[in-house]
Amino acid sequence: MATDPLLARARGLWEDLTRVPVSFAPTGGVNVVVSPESWMCPVGWVGVVALGGSAIVAVPNESAAVIVRDALAGLPVEAAVDAAAVREVLPVARVLGPAVLSYVSPEDFRPAAASSTVEQLPGHHPALRSLEKMAGHEDTAEASLDEITSPAFVVREHGKVVAAAGYQAWPRRTAHISVLTAPAVRGRGLARATGSAAVTHALADGLLPQWRARPRASRRVAAALGFRELGAQLSIEI
Protein backbone atom coordinates (compact mmCIF):
# COMPACT_ATOMS: atom_id res chain seq x y z
CA MET A 1 0.00 0.00 0.00
CA ALA A 2 1.37 3.43 -0.97
CA THR A 3 2.16 5.79 1.90
CA ASP A 4 0.04 8.94 2.09
CA PRO A 5 2.60 11.77 1.60
CA LEU A 6 0.59 14.19 3.74
CA LEU A 7 0.33 11.67 6.59
CA ALA A 8 4.04 10.86 6.33
CA ARG A 9 4.97 14.54 6.66
CA ALA A 10 2.60 15.05 9.59
CA ARG A 11 3.97 12.00 11.40
CA GLY A 12 7.55 13.14 10.81
CA LEU A 13 6.73 16.48 12.42
CA TRP A 14 5.31 14.97 15.61
CA GLU A 15 8.08 12.39 15.83
CA ASP A 16 10.54 15.29 15.83
CA LEU A 17 8.51 17.19 18.45
CA THR A 18 8.80 14.20 20.78
CA ARG A 19 12.56 14.98 20.88
CA VAL A 20 13.60 11.36 21.37
CA PRO A 21 13.71 8.52 18.83
CA VAL A 22 10.15 7.25 18.26
CA SER A 23 7.93 6.38 15.33
CA PHE A 24 4.29 5.75 14.58
CA ALA A 25 3.79 2.01 14.24
CA PRO A 26 2.86 1.23 10.60
CA THR A 27 0.33 -1.40 11.69
CA GLY A 28 -1.31 0.65 14.43
CA GLY A 29 -0.85 0.72 18.19
CA VAL A 30 0.54 3.13 20.75
CA ASN A 31 4.26 3.78 21.31
CA VAL A 32 5.12 5.31 24.70
CA VAL A 33 8.53 6.97 25.21
CA VAL A 34 10.18 8.91 28.03
CA SER A 35 10.96 12.47 26.98
CA PRO A 36 11.08 15.09 29.75
CA GLU A 37 11.85 17.80 27.19
CA SER A 38 9.14 16.87 24.70
CA TRP A 39 7.53 19.69 22.73
CA MET A 40 4.29 17.73 22.38
CA CYS A 41 2.83 19.04 25.64
CA PRO A 42 3.57 21.30 28.64
CA VAL A 43 6.62 20.36 30.69
CA GLY A 44 5.87 17.51 33.08
CA TRP A 45 2.71 16.50 31.24
CA VAL A 46 1.87 13.52 29.03
CA GLY A 47 1.49 14.27 25.32
CA VAL A 48 -0.51 12.01 23.01
CA VAL A 49 -0.77 12.33 19.23
CA ALA A 50 -2.69 9.91 17.04
CA LEU A 51 -2.27 10.08 13.27
CA GLY A 52 -3.50 7.60 10.70
CA GLY A 53 -4.43 4.84 13.13
CA SER A 54 -1.24 4.92 15.22
CA ALA A 55 -0.24 6.99 18.23
CA ILE A 56 2.89 8.18 20.00
CA VAL A 57 2.95 9.22 23.65
CA ALA A 58 5.63 11.28 25.40
CA VAL A 59 5.85 10.99 29.19
CA PRO A 60 8.13 12.91 31.58
CA ASN A 61 9.72 9.98 33.47
CA GLU A 62 9.98 6.21 33.77
CA SER A 63 7.38 5.87 36.52
CA ALA A 64 4.84 7.70 34.37
CA ALA A 65 5.79 5.47 31.43
CA VAL A 66 4.86 2.33 33.36
CA ILE A 67 1.50 3.77 34.39
CA VAL A 68 0.65 5.12 30.93
CA ARG A 69 1.74 2.00 29.03
CA ASP A 70 -0.40 -0.23 31.22
CA ALA A 71 -3.39 2.10 31.06
CA LEU A 72 -3.38 2.67 27.30
CA ALA A 73 -2.59 -0.93 26.36
CA GLY A 74 -6.24 -1.87 26.57
CA LEU A 75 -7.57 1.11 24.61
CA PRO A 76 -8.10 1.45 20.86
CA VAL A 77 -5.80 4.04 19.29
CA GLU A 78 -8.62 6.55 18.78
CA ALA A 79 -9.48 6.34 22.50
CA ALA A 80 -5.95 7.43 23.44
CA VAL A 81 -6.87 10.97 22.34
CA ASP A 82 -10.38 10.86 23.85
CA ALA A 83 -10.32 12.78 27.12
CA ALA A 84 -13.28 10.87 28.60
CA ALA A 85 -11.78 7.47 27.75
CA VAL A 86 -8.38 8.44 29.15
CA ARG A 87 -9.93 9.69 32.39
CA GLU A 88 -11.39 6.22 32.92
CA VAL A 89 -7.96 4.54 32.93
CA LEU A 90 -5.59 7.23 34.25
CA PRO A 91 -5.59 9.53 37.32
CA VAL A 92 -5.96 12.72 35.29
CA ALA A 93 -5.53 16.06 37.06
CA ARG A 94 -5.88 18.39 34.05
CA VAL A 95 -6.49 18.05 30.33
CA LEU A 96 -5.74 20.18 27.26
CA GLY A 97 -7.67 19.12 24.18
CA PRO A 98 -8.32 17.02 22.36
CA ALA A 99 -7.57 19.08 19.29
CA VAL A 100 -8.07 17.78 15.76
CA LEU A 101 -4.97 17.90 13.53
CA SER A 102 -5.63 18.74 9.87
CA TYR A 103 -3.27 19.21 6.93
CA VAL A 104 -3.56 20.30 3.32
CA SER A 105 -1.51 19.72 0.18
CA PRO A 106 -1.14 22.23 -2.66
CA GLU A 107 -3.30 19.97 -4.84
CA ASP A 108 -6.17 19.81 -2.33
CA PHE A 109 -6.11 23.45 -1.21
CA ARG A 110 -9.31 25.36 -2.00
CA PRO A 111 -8.64 29.10 -1.66
CA ALA A 112 -11.47 31.27 -0.42
CA ALA A 113 -13.28 33.43 -2.95
CA ALA A 114 -12.30 37.09 -2.76
CA SER A 115 -15.36 38.37 -0.86
CA SER A 116 -13.36 40.55 1.59
CA THR A 117 -10.28 42.71 1.19
CA VAL A 118 -7.40 41.02 2.99
CA GLU A 119 -4.45 43.21 3.96
CA GLN A 120 -0.99 42.18 5.12
CA LEU A 121 0.52 43.54 8.33
CA PRO A 122 3.68 42.73 10.32
CA GLY A 123 3.04 39.84 12.67
CA HIS A 124 3.69 42.02 15.74
CA HIS A 125 1.38 44.87 14.67
CA PRO A 126 -0.49 46.55 17.60
CA ALA A 127 -3.80 46.15 15.78
CA LEU A 128 -3.58 42.40 16.41
CA ARG A 129 -3.46 42.98 20.16
CA SER A 130 -6.62 45.09 19.87
CA LEU A 131 -8.33 42.22 18.07
CA GLU A 132 -7.29 39.87 20.86
CA LYS A 133 -8.95 42.14 23.43
CA MET A 134 -12.18 42.06 21.44
CA ALA A 135 -12.02 38.27 21.12
CA GLY A 136 -11.50 37.57 24.83
CA HIS A 137 -8.96 35.48 26.71
CA GLU A 138 -10.21 31.98 25.84
CA ASP A 139 -10.40 32.48 22.06
CA THR A 140 -7.14 34.45 22.05
CA ALA A 141 -5.33 31.65 23.88
CA GLU A 142 -6.76 29.09 21.45
CA ALA A 143 -5.61 31.06 18.41
CA SER A 144 -2.12 32.00 19.71
CA LEU A 145 -1.95 34.82 17.20
CA ASP A 146 0.80 36.42 19.29
CA GLU A 147 3.12 33.53 18.37
CA ILE A 148 3.01 33.86 14.57
CA THR A 149 6.30 34.29 12.74
CA SER A 150 4.69 35.06 9.37
CA PRO A 151 3.05 38.29 8.30
CA ALA A 152 -0.53 38.75 9.55
CA PHE A 153 -3.35 38.65 7.02
CA VAL A 154 -6.21 40.83 8.21
CA VAL A 155 -9.64 42.21 7.39
CA ARG A 156 -10.58 45.66 8.64
CA GLU A 157 -13.97 47.20 9.25
CA HIS A 158 -14.37 50.87 10.20
CA GLY A 159 -10.60 51.06 10.50
CA LYS A 160 -10.30 48.23 13.02
CA VAL A 161 -8.86 44.77 12.42
CA VAL A 162 -11.74 42.35 13.01
CA ALA A 163 -10.18 39.15 11.68
CA ALA A 164 -6.60 37.96 11.29
CA ALA A 165 -4.56 34.89 10.46
CA GLY A 166 -0.92 33.92 10.20
CA TYR A 167 1.33 31.01 11.03
CA GLN A 168 4.17 30.02 13.31
CA ALA A 169 7.19 28.27 11.78
CA TRP A 170 7.41 24.79 13.27
CA PRO A 171 10.04 22.08 12.63
CA ARG A 172 9.99 20.00 9.43
CA ARG A 173 9.01 23.09 7.40
CA THR A 174 5.57 23.18 8.95
CA ALA A 175 3.32 26.24 9.14
CA HIS A 176 1.13 26.11 12.25
CA ILE A 177 -1.91 28.21 11.31
CA SER A 178 -3.51 30.73 13.71
CA VAL A 179 -6.88 32.36 12.99
CA LEU A 180 -8.89 34.80 15.12
CA THR A 181 -12.13 36.67 14.43
CA ALA A 182 -13.92 39.23 16.58
CA PRO A 183 -17.16 37.81 18.04
CA ALA A 184 -19.38 40.46 16.45
CA VAL A 185 -18.42 39.50 12.88
CA ARG A 186 -18.29 35.72 13.06
CA GLY A 187 -20.24 33.63 10.59
CA ARG A 188 -19.43 35.90 7.64
CA GLY A 189 -16.50 33.97 6.16
CA LEU A 190 -13.76 36.24 7.50
CA ALA A 191 -11.86 33.37 9.15
CA ARG A 192 -11.88 31.53 5.85
CA ALA A 193 -10.68 34.64 3.96
CA THR A 194 -7.78 35.41 6.29
CA GLY A 195 -6.93 31.73 6.83
CA SER A 196 -6.85 31.21 3.08
CA ALA A 197 -4.34 34.05 2.69
CA ALA A 198 -2.10 32.57 5.39
CA VAL A 199 -2.22 29.10 3.82
CA THR A 200 -1.48 30.54 0.38
CA HIS A 201 1.60 32.27 1.80
CA ALA A 202 2.77 29.06 3.51
CA LEU A 203 2.31 26.87 0.45
CA ALA A 204 4.18 29.38 -1.71
CA ASP A 205 7.18 28.82 0.58
CA GLY A 206 6.87 25.04 0.32
CA LEU A 207 5.62 24.65 3.90
CA LEU A 208 3.15 22.10 5.28
CA PRO A 209 0.12 23.93 6.67
CA GLN A 210 -1.16 22.47 9.94
CA TRP A 211 -4.56 23.44 11.35
CA ARG A 212 -5.11 22.45 14.99
CA ALA A 213 -8.68 22.99 16.12
CA ARG A 214 -11.04 22.20 18.96
CA PRO A 215 -14.13 24.31 18.15
CA ARG A 216 -16.38 22.84 15.45
CA ALA A 217 -16.51 26.19 13.66
CA SER A 218 -12.73 26.17 13.23
CA ARG A 219 -12.85 22.61 11.90
CA ARG A 220 -15.48 23.64 9.35
CA VAL A 221 -13.28 26.48 8.12
CA ALA A 222 -10.34 24.11 7.70
CA ALA A 223 -12.47 21.60 5.80
CA ALA A 224 -13.76 24.33 3.50
CA LEU A 225 -10.14 25.17 2.60
CA GLY A 226 -9.38 21.56 1.72
CA PHE A 227 -7.69 20.42 4.92
CA ARG A 228 -7.95 16.74 5.82
CA GLU A 229 -8.37 15.62 9.42
CA LEU A 230 -5.63 13.05 9.97
CA GLY A 231 -5.65 12.70 13.75
CA ALA A 232 -5.75 14.46 17.10
CA GLN A 233 -3.61 15.69 19.97
CA LEU A 234 -4.26 15.43 23.71
CA SER A 235 -2.19 16.66 26.66
CA ILE A 236 -2.81 15.38 30.18
CA GLU A 237 -1.36 16.00 33.62
CA ILE A 238 -1.33 13.01 35.93
Protein Blocks (a to p, Z undefined) as FASTA:
>chain_A
ZZdfklmmmmmmmmmmnopacdddfkgpjdddddfkbckbcehiacdddeehiacdddfb
fklmmmmmmmmmmpcfklmmgmklmmmmpccfbdcdjdddddddfklpccdddfbccddd
dfkbfklmmmmmmnommlmmmnommmpcbdcddddeehiafbdcdddddehhiacddddd
dfklgonopmmmmmmmmmmmmmmnopacddddfblklmmmmmmnopacfbdcddddZZ
